[in-house]
Amino acid sequence: GPFASLSAHVNPGPHSASVVHGTCHWGTHMFWGPQRVLGPQSGEAQRASALEIFLLHYQTHSLESTVAYPGVREGLTALAGYPKAVLTNKPLKISQQILQGLGLEKFFTGVFGGDSFPKKKPDPAGALSILSALDIPPAEAVLVGDSDVDIQTARNA
């Protein structure tokens, strides 16, 4: 995400997946969806099982190698007078766990995950709902992100 380096803990390695799913290698690609990782031949039950295993591993190990980027705390402290929220496509529970573990949750009015709204980013509904709750017109908001999805979300809102 834009506040922390999360890359090292995401990849449970091919052996974690292979125990249950043959030769599957998932790593960070599991965020793209289990069908894309396991292939079109995978069944719904196999995809659901793979996602459940991945999310359990991710939740268990999410803080092992995650650190805030340099300057994040200072930047968030400097913006203390402005309302801020997190909107991520990661599951809410894991997102809250990461922010709490890094001591960053105190900087945000709210945290919203990929399971907080009916559709994920780049759909604008989540961002617009958050802005409405904060009573901020979209034209007066700034979306800080680290991906093309974030850019598209801002444009859509």
C-alpha positions as CSV (number, residue, x, y, z in Angstrom):
1,G,0.0,0.0,0.0
2,P,1.0,3.6,-0.1
3,F,2.0,3.6,3.6
4,A,3.8,0.4,4.1
5,S,5.9,-2.2,2.4
6,L,3.8,-5.4,2.4
7,S,5.6,-7.5,-0.2
8,A,7.6,-10.0,1.7
9,H,4.8,-11.6,3.7
10,V,2.4,-12.1,0.9
11,N,4.1,-15.0,-0.7
12,P,3.5,-18.2,1.3
13,G,5.6,-20.0,-1.3
14,P,4.7,-22.8,-3.6
15,H,5.0,-25.4,-1.0
16,S,2.1,-24.0,1.0
17,A,-0.2,-24.1,-2.0
18,S,1.1,-27.5,-3.2
19,V,0.1,-29.3,0.0
20,V,-3.6,-28.8,-1.0
21,H,-3.6,-27.9,-4.6
22,G,-1.0,-29.9,-6.5
23,T,1.6,-27.7,-8.3
24,C,-0.1,-24.3,-7.8
25,H,2.2,-21.3,-7.2
26,W,0.1,-18.4,-5.9
27,G,2.2,-15.7,-4.1
28,T,1.0,-12.1,-4.6
29,H,-1.1,-13.2,-7.5
30,M,-3.8,-14.6,-5.2
31,F,-5.1,-11.1,-4.9
32,W,-6.0,-11.4,-8.6
33,G,-8.3,-14.2,-7.7
34,P,-7.9,-17.9,-7.2
35,Q,-9.3,-18.8,-10.6
36,R,-6.6,-16.8,-12.3
37,V,-4.0,-18.5,-10.1
38,L,-5.3,-22.1,-10.2
39,G,-6.4,-21.9,-13.8
40,P,-9.8,-22.2,-15.5
41,Q,-9.9,-25.9,-14.9
42,S,-10.2,-25.4,-11.1
43,G,-13.6,-25.9,-9.5
44,E,-15.5,-23.5,-7.3
45,A,-14.7,-25.5,-4.2
46,Q,-11.0,-25.7,-5.0
47,R,-10.9,-21.9,-5.6
48,A,-12.8,-21.2,-2.3
49,S,-10.4,-23.5,-0.4
50,A,-7.3,-21.9,-1.9
51,L,-8.6,-18.4,-1.1
52,E,-9.4,-19.5,2.5
53,I,-5.9,-21.0,3.0
54,F,-4.2,-17.9,1.5
55,L,-6.2,-15.5,3.6
56,L,-5.5,-17.4,6.8
57,H,-1.8,-17.4,6.0
58,Y,-1.9,-13.7,5.1
59,Q,-3.6,-12.8,8.3
60,T,-1.2,-14.9,10.4
61,H,1.9,-13.6,8.8
62,S,0.9,-10.1,7.7
63,L,3.2,-8.2,10.1
64,E,6.3,-10.4,9.8
65,S,8.0,-8.3,7.1
66,T,5.8,-5.3,6.9
67,V,7.2,-1.9,7.8
68,A,6.0,1.7,7.3
69,Y,7.8,3.5,4.5
70,P,10.2,6.2,5.7
71,G,8.4,9.5,6.5
72,V,4.9,8.0,6.7
73,R,4.4,8.8,10.4
74,E,5.8,12.3,10.0
75,G,3.6,12.9,7.0
76,L,0.5,11.7,8.7
77,T,1.3,13.7,11.8
78,A,1.7,16.8,9.6
79,L,-1.8,16.1,8.1
80,A,-3.4,15.7,11.6
81,G,-5.9,18.5,11.0
82,Y,-7.4,16.8,7.9
83,P,-9.8,13.8,8.0
84,K,-8.2,10.7,6.5
85,A,-9.5,7.2,5.8
86,V,-8.1,4.0,4.3
87,L,-9.8,2.4,1.4
88,T,-8.1,-0.8,0.3
89,N,-9.1,-3.9,-1.7
90,K,-7.5,-6.1,1.0
91,P,-9.9,-7.7,3.5
92,L,-10.9,-5.3,6.3
93,K,-9.8,-7.5,9.2
94,I,-6.3,-7.9,7.8
95,S,-6.0,-4.2,6.9
96,Q,-6.9,-3.2,10.4
97,Q,-4.4,-5.7,11.8
98,I,-1.6,-4.3,9.7
99,L,-2.4,-0.6,10.6
100,Q,-2.7,-1.5,14.3
101,G,0.5,-3.5,14.2
102,L,2.3,-0.5,12.6
103,G,0.8,2.0,15.0
104,L,-0.9,3.9,12.1
105,E,-4.6,3.3,12.9
106,K,-4.7,6.4,15.1
107,F,-4.2,8.6,12.1
108,F,-7.4,7.6,10.3
109,T,-11.0,8.3,10.9
110,G,-12.0,4.9,9.4
111,V,-10.6,1.9,7.6
112,F,-12.5,0.2,4.8
113,G,-11.5,-3.0,3.1
114,G,-12.4,-4.8,-0.1
115,D,-15.3,-6.5,1.8
116,S,-16.7,-3.2,3.2
117,F,-18.7,-2.3,0.1
118,P,-20.5,-4.3,-2.5
119,K,-17.8,-3.5,-5.1
120,K,-14.1,-3.1,-4.8
121,K,-11.9,-0.3,-6.3
122,P,-11.8,1.0,-9.0
123,D,-15.6,1.2,-8.5
124,P,-16.1,4.7,-6.9
125,A,-18.9,3.7,-4.5
126,G,-16.6,3.1,-1.5
127,A,-14.6,6.3,-2.0
128,L,-17.8,8.3,-2.5
129,S,-19.4,6.7,0.6
130,I,-16.4,7.6,2.7
131,L,-16.3,11.1,1.4
132,S,-20.0,11.5,2.1
133,A,-19.6,10.3,5.7
134,L,-16.8,12.8,6.2
135,D,-18.9,15.5,4.5
136,I,-16.1,16.2,1.9
137,P,-17.1,16.9,-1.7
138,P,-15.1,14.7,-4.1
139,A,-13.6,17.8,-5.8
140,E,-12.0,18.8,-2.5
141,A,-10.5,15.3,-1.8
142,V,-7.2,13.8,-2.5
143,L,-6.7,10.0,-3.0
144,V,-3.2,8.8,-2.1
145,G,-2.4,5.5,-3.7
146,D,0.2,3.2,-5.3
147,S,-1.5,1.6,-8.2
148,D,-3.4,2.2,-11.5
149,V,-6.5,1.0,-9.6
150,D,-6.1,3.9,-7.2
151,I,-5.7,6.4,-10.0
152,Q,-8.8,5.0,-11.7
153,T,-10.8,5.0,-8.4
154,A,-9.9,8.7,-8.0
155,R,-11.0,9.5,-11.5
156,N,-14.2,7.5,-11.2
157,A,-15.1,9.4,-8.0
